[in-house]
């Protein structure tokens, strides 16, 4: 098959652009808190203008990200965001961050290769076939990120199956910086040498296996399950923040869009479900679900999988990047909030992440063990 074959859809490109734009704005706003102290130290002894220069560039990058997300001159805005972030790094190297480097690469890939016109927020024409080069480039970028992570761990003496880094995180870093329900019992457990060493191996093997499984239509669903569980666990424990959501965003490049392969039946007797059905096209960014009236809620995946009741709506939400962005908003946009009502903010975040991981895994793992190989990667999910 030609690499330029029309094996993707406008709906896929729009939804990837739309959700990445939101993540770019959230990520840059989140990083302002980390930059504040770093740039204050960096600017000590410099003139007012020199100390303010990286802030001007970073503010420009944030504005460009907003324009990119809104679809205003979005190709130019996406490229401008990457250039301004690179200039900020040249002026003040302390602004460099691996997460932002990955974000800039993905935004510029979108600006150059996404094949949709106009705003990513417009509707219609979602089923039109376009080249899948954009998705393949995103897939390669994710694979490179995994391989790079494995190479770093394989050459670091405190990884290599020793568990040294994990024990340091469990004993020193996490207790100093994080609370929540998970860390209260997880960090003491991971301080044990044998458990830390075993997790060290599991993480490295997972980072090798996940991109390999994602590359195969036969094993892709299992790769998505493993990736969601891995990143959900790391986010709940270590809070790597933007990196987690960029990697999970990239998983949408592996699944179809605009196919309406799933059917969501809603109960015509329920006023709430009637309102949800009316709003659903605004939530189903990837145009995966066809709506149908009925006597009870149910979600069918077209391959024999079926969910009923409230679970049908929850499972349907997981098929859209909206569910990912809802968690990302809490994690990235309001890092200074320590409590949500009577509950610890970290605890609420961990519950949301756990729910996202469990629901995603349940959605994806069904029938994985009795997988029927599909010759067309677009129909694998």
PLY file of the C-alpha trace (Angstrom):
ply
format ascii 1.0
element vertex 381
property float x
property float y
property float z
element edge 380
property int vertex1
property int vertex2
end_header
0.00 0.00 0.00
1.28 3.49 -0.85
2.22 5.58 2.22
0.04 8.32 0.71
-3.02 6.08 0.29
-6.34 7.65 1.41
-6.63 5.34 4.43
-7.66 7.94 7.01
-10.55 10.37 7.37
-11.11 14.07 7.90
-12.76 13.21 11.24
-9.52 11.62 12.45
-7.38 14.61 11.51
-9.82 17.13 12.97
-10.16 15.30 16.27
-6.41 14.84 16.66
-5.82 18.53 15.89
-8.61 19.67 18.20
-7.53 17.59 21.19
-3.82 18.31 20.72
-4.59 22.03 20.56
-6.39 21.84 23.91
-3.50 19.86 25.42
-1.00 22.41 24.08
-2.81 25.28 25.79
-3.24 23.31 29.04
0.38 22.18 29.00
1.86 25.64 28.43
-0.36 27.23 31.07
0.66 24.46 33.48
4.37 24.99 32.79
4.16 28.67 33.73
4.11 27.60 37.37
7.31 25.59 36.96
9.00 28.32 34.94
8.21 31.00 37.51
10.81 29.93 40.07
13.26 28.63 37.47
13.31 31.86 35.47
13.43 33.96 38.64
16.73 32.27 39.55
17.96 32.44 35.95
17.17 36.16 35.73
19.07 37.08 38.90
21.78 39.60 38.01
20.43 40.20 34.50
18.80 43.38 33.24
15.01 43.70 33.37
14.72 43.38 29.59
17.00 40.36 29.40
15.22 38.61 32.26
11.84 39.25 30.61
12.88 38.02 27.16
12.12 34.30 27.72
8.73 35.25 29.16
7.89 37.23 26.01
8.79 34.23 23.87
6.86 31.78 26.06
3.84 34.08 26.15
4.02 34.25 22.36
4.16 30.45 22.19
1.10 30.22 24.45
-0.81 32.67 22.26
0.20 30.69 19.15
-1.03 27.51 20.86
-4.40 29.16 21.51
-4.70 30.20 17.87
-3.70 26.68 16.80
-6.36 25.18 19.08
-9.04 27.55 17.77
-8.09 26.87 14.15
-7.12 30.49 13.40
-4.34 30.40 10.77
-3.59 27.13 12.48
-0.81 25.87 10.24
1.19 29.08 10.72
0.24 29.20 14.42
1.43 25.66 15.04
4.78 26.30 13.37
5.13 29.63 15.19
4.55 27.92 18.52
7.40 25.47 17.87
9.76 28.22 16.70
9.01 30.46 19.70
9.58 27.59 22.13
12.91 26.82 20.44
13.90 30.48 20.68
13.02 30.52 24.38
15.31 27.55 24.89
18.15 29.30 23.04
17.71 32.46 25.15
17.21 30.60 28.45
18.22 26.91 28.29
16.56 26.34 31.69
13.18 26.45 29.91
13.89 23.14 28.15
11.60 20.29 29.14
11.23 16.89 27.48
7.43 17.14 27.64
7.43 20.48 25.83
9.87 19.20 23.21
7.47 16.33 22.44
4.52 18.74 22.42
6.25 21.10 19.96
7.11 18.19 17.63
3.53 16.90 17.62
2.04 20.36 17.04
4.39 21.01 14.12
3.64 17.58 12.64
-0.04 18.47 12.82
0.52 21.88 11.23
2.46 20.33 8.35
0.65 17.07 7.66
-2.96 17.17 8.95
-5.17 17.03 5.86
-8.26 19.00 6.80
-9.17 22.54 5.90
-10.75 25.24 8.00
-11.32 25.04 11.74
-10.88 21.69 13.53
-14.14 22.51 15.32
-16.35 22.52 12.23
-18.59 19.57 11.45
-19.53 17.68 8.34
-17.48 15.87 5.73
-15.89 13.77 8.48
-16.11 10.52 6.54
-14.14 11.87 3.56
-11.01 9.80 2.96
-7.60 11.50 3.18
-3.98 10.37 3.34
-2.95 8.60 6.55
0.62 9.96 6.52
-0.17 12.23 9.47
-1.28 9.36 11.71
1.74 7.27 10.73
4.10 10.12 11.64
2.42 10.47 15.03
2.75 6.70 15.52
6.45 6.85 14.68
6.97 9.74 17.09
5.38 7.76 19.90
7.51 4.73 19.06
10.66 6.91 19.13
9.64 8.26 22.54
9.29 4.72 23.89
12.59 3.55 22.37
14.40 6.62 23.71
13.05 5.97 27.19
14.18 2.33 27.07
17.68 3.28 25.87
18.09 5.75 28.72
16.99 3.18 31.28
19.14 0.42 29.74
22.29 2.55 30.08
21.57 3.94 33.55
23.07 1.93 36.43
20.16 2.72 38.74
17.75 1.10 36.27
18.91 -2.12 34.56
16.71 -4.23 36.81
18.17 -2.84 40.05
15.09 -0.88 41.11
17.31 1.95 42.37
15.40 4.79 40.74
12.04 3.37 41.75
13.13 3.00 45.39
14.45 6.59 45.40
11.14 7.81 44.01
9.19 5.79 46.57
11.31 6.78 49.58
12.30 10.39 48.77
10.52 12.14 45.94
6.91 11.00 46.11
6.43 11.38 49.92
7.82 14.94 49.67
5.65 16.07 46.78
2.47 14.00 46.60
-0.39 12.82 48.76
-3.54 11.01 47.81
-4.98 7.59 48.50
-2.68 5.62 46.21
0.67 6.88 47.49
-0.12 6.17 51.14
0.28 2.43 50.56
2.03 2.23 47.19
5.22 4.11 48.05
6.06 1.95 51.11
5.43 -1.14 48.98
7.76 0.03 46.19
10.47 0.86 48.70
11.04 -2.90 48.99
14.09 -3.89 46.92
12.59 -6.96 45.26
9.33 -5.28 44.31
11.14 -2.20 42.98
13.48 -4.35 40.89
10.54 -6.32 39.48
8.68 -3.13 38.56
11.87 -1.80 36.94
11.89 -4.81 34.60
8.13 -4.60 33.96
8.37 -0.93 32.94
11.28 -1.53 30.57
9.68 -4.61 29.01
6.40 -2.71 28.69
8.06 0.21 26.92
9.55 -2.23 24.42
6.39 -4.29 23.97
3.83 -1.48 23.69
5.07 0.08 20.40
5.58 -3.40 18.94
2.01 -4.41 19.79
0.62 -1.11 18.56
2.31 -1.66 15.20
0.46 -4.96 14.71
-3.29 -4.93 13.96
-3.50 -8.36 15.60
-2.09 -7.16 18.93
-3.04 -3.47 18.82
-5.90 -3.72 21.25
-3.70 -5.43 23.83
-1.04 -2.76 23.25
-3.58 -0.03 23.93
-4.65 -1.77 27.14
-1.03 -2.06 28.31
-0.30 1.57 27.43
-3.35 2.96 29.22
-2.57 0.94 32.34
1.15 1.89 32.29
0.61 5.62 31.82
-2.38 5.73 34.15
-0.30 4.07 36.88
2.69 6.39 36.37
0.47 9.48 36.34
-1.34 8.45 39.52
1.95 7.72 41.30
4.52 10.15 39.85
2.37 12.78 38.12
4.51 13.24 34.96
1.60 15.43 33.82
1.79 16.57 30.18
3.79 13.54 29.01
1.06 11.16 30.14
-1.63 12.94 28.18
0.48 13.40 25.04
1.20 9.66 24.91
-2.44 8.73 25.52
-3.50 11.32 22.92
-1.22 9.61 20.42
-3.09 6.34 20.87
-6.03 7.86 18.99
-3.80 7.87 15.89
-3.98 4.06 15.96
-7.77 3.75 15.87
-10.34 4.52 13.18
-12.50 7.61 12.94
-15.57 8.51 10.92
-16.63 4.87 10.59
-19.75 4.89 12.85
-18.88 1.27 13.64
-20.30 1.48 17.18
-24.03 1.85 17.89
-25.34 3.59 20.99
-29.00 2.91 21.75
-30.64 5.44 24.04
-33.85 5.11 26.04
-36.55 7.29 24.48
-38.43 7.34 27.80
-35.57 9.09 29.62
-35.49 12.92 29.39
-31.82 12.88 30.48
-30.83 10.43 27.76
-32.77 12.46 25.22
-30.65 15.49 26.13
-27.46 13.40 26.06
-28.36 12.07 22.62
-28.91 15.62 21.38
-25.48 16.65 22.67
-23.64 13.50 21.65
-22.43 14.75 18.23
-20.53 17.46 20.14
-18.81 14.80 22.29
-18.16 12.15 19.63
-15.24 14.02 18.08
-14.05 10.99 16.11
-17.48 10.16 14.66
-17.31 6.56 15.85
-20.85 6.14 17.15
-24.21 5.92 15.44
-27.21 6.79 17.65
-30.41 4.75 17.71
-33.62 5.06 19.68
-34.72 2.17 21.85
-36.20 1.06 25.16
-32.91 0.73 27.07
-29.34 2.01 26.91
-26.86 -0.23 25.13
-23.59 0.10 23.25
-22.64 -2.39 20.52
-19.14 -2.45 19.02
-20.13 -4.22 15.81
-17.94 -7.21 16.71
-20.16 -8.87 19.30
-19.25 -6.72 22.30
-22.17 -5.13 24.16
-22.53 -2.88 27.23
-25.81 -1.92 28.85
-27.20 0.75 31.16
-25.02 3.53 32.51
-21.92 1.58 31.51
-22.86 1.97 27.86
-22.61 5.76 28.11
-19.36 5.61 30.04
-17.81 3.21 27.54
-18.96 5.43 24.68
-17.28 8.46 26.28
-13.94 6.64 26.37
-14.00 6.44 22.57
-13.67 10.24 22.42
-10.64 12.36 23.40
-13.06 14.42 25.51
-12.69 11.94 28.40
-8.90 12.28 28.26
-9.10 16.08 28.17
-11.43 16.12 31.20
-8.76 14.42 33.32
-5.99 16.51 31.77
-7.81 19.71 32.68
-7.81 18.85 36.39
-4.19 17.67 36.31
-2.73 20.52 34.26
-4.87 23.62 34.59
-5.23 23.87 38.35
-2.06 22.44 39.93
-2.34 24.73 42.96
-5.71 23.33 44.03
-5.08 21.00 46.96
-8.64 19.96 47.73
-11.83 19.31 45.79
-14.56 19.81 48.38
-13.81 17.51 51.33
-11.42 15.32 49.33
-7.71 15.55 48.62
-7.06 16.84 45.08
-4.48 14.08 44.51
-7.04 11.53 45.69
-9.68 12.82 43.27
-7.14 12.84 40.45
-6.15 9.27 41.23
-9.77 8.13 41.26
-10.38 9.80 37.87
-7.23 8.31 36.40
-8.05 4.90 37.81
-11.56 5.08 36.39
-10.20 6.13 32.99
-7.68 3.28 33.01
-10.18 0.64 34.15
-12.91 1.75 31.75
-10.48 2.02 28.83
-9.03 -1.38 29.60
-12.47 -2.94 29.92
-13.51 -1.40 26.62
-10.42 -2.53 24.78
-9.74 -5.91 26.33
-13.12 -7.43 25.55
-12.60 -10.28 23.10
-8.87 -9.53 22.89
-8.04 -13.08 23.90
-10.19 -14.45 21.09
-8.95 -11.91 18.55
-9.71 -12.47 14.90
-6.95 -11.06 12.72
-8.10 -8.27 10.41
-6.22 -7.64 7.16
-7.08 -3.95 7.33
-5.53 -2.00 10.24
-8.41 0.49 10.12
-10.88 -2.20 11.17
-8.79 -3.55 14.03
-10.74 -1.57 16.61
0 1
1 2
2 3
3 4
4 5
5 6
6 7
7 8
8 9
9 10
10 11
11 12
12 13
13 14
14 15
15 16
16 17
17 18
18 19
19 20
20 21
21 22
22 23
23 24
24 25
25 26
26 27
27 28
28 29
29 30
30 31
31 32
32 33
33 34
34 35
35 36
36 37
37 38
38 39
39 40
40 41
41 42
42 43
43 44
44 45
45 46
46 47
47 48
48 49
49 50
50 51
51 52
52 53
53 54
54 55
55 56
56 57
57 58
58 59
59 60
60 61
61 62
62 63
63 64
64 65
65 66
66 67
67 68
68 69
69 70
70 71
71 72
72 73
73 74
74 75
75 76
76 77
77 78
78 79
79 80
80 81
81 82
82 83
83 84
84 85
85 86
86 87
87 88
88 89
89 90
90 91
91 92
92 93
93 94
94 95
95 96
96 97
97 98
98 99
99 100
100 101
101 102
102 103
103 104
104 105
105 106
106 107
107 108
108 109
109 110
110 111
111 112
112 113
113 114
114 115
115 116
116 117
117 118
118 119
119 120
120 121
121 122
122 123
123 124
124 125
125 126
126 127
127 128
128 129
129 130
130 131
131 132
132 133
133 134
134 135
135 136
136 137
137 138
138 139
139 140
140 141
141 142
142 143
143 144
144 145
145 146
146 147
147 148
148 149
149 150
150 151
151 152
152 153
153 154
154 155
155 156
156 157
157 158
158 159
159 160
160 161
161 162
162 163
163 164
164 165
165 166
166 167
167 168
168 169
169 170
170 171
171 172
172 173
173 174
174 175
175 176
176 177
177 178
178 179
179 180
180 181
181 182
182 183
183 184
184 185
185 186
186 187
187 188
188 189
189 190
190 191
191 192
192 193
193 194
194 195
195 196
196 197
197 198
198 199
199 200
200 201
201 202
202 203
203 204
204 205
205 206
206 207
207 208
208 209
209 210
210 211
211 212
212 213
213 214
214 215
215 216
216 217
217 218
218 219
219 220
220 221
221 222
222 223
223 224
224 225
225 226
226 227
227 228
228 229
229 230
230 231
231 232
232 233
233 234
234 235
235 236
236 237
237 238
238 239
239 240
240 241
241 242
242 243
243 244
244 245
245 246
246 247
247 248
248 249
249 250
250 251
251 252
252 253
253 254
254 255
255 256
256 257
257 258
258 259
259 260
260 261
261 262
262 263
263 264
264 265
265 266
266 267
267 268
268 269
269 270
270 271
271 272
272 273
273 274
274 275
275 276
276 277
277 278
278 279
279 280
280 281
281 282
282 283
283 284
284 285
285 286
286 287
287 288
288 289
289 290
290 291
291 292
292 293
293 294
294 295
295 296
296 297
297 298
298 299
299 300
300 301
301 302
302 303
303 304
304 305
305 306
306 307
307 308
308 309
309 310
310 311
311 312
312 313
313 314
314 315
315 316
316 317
317 318
318 319
319 320
320 321
321 322
322 323
323 324
324 325
325 326
326 327
327 328
328 329
329 330
330 331
331 332
332 333
333 334
334 335
335 336
336 337
337 338
338 339
339 340
340 341
341 342
342 343
343 344
344 345
345 346
346 347
347 348
348 349
349 350
350 351
351 352
352 353
353 354
354 355
355 356
356 357
357 358
358 359
359 360
360 361
361 362
362 363
363 364
364 365
365 366
366 367
367 368
368 369
369 370
370 371
371 372
372 373
373 374
374 375
375 376
376 377
377 378
378 379
379 380
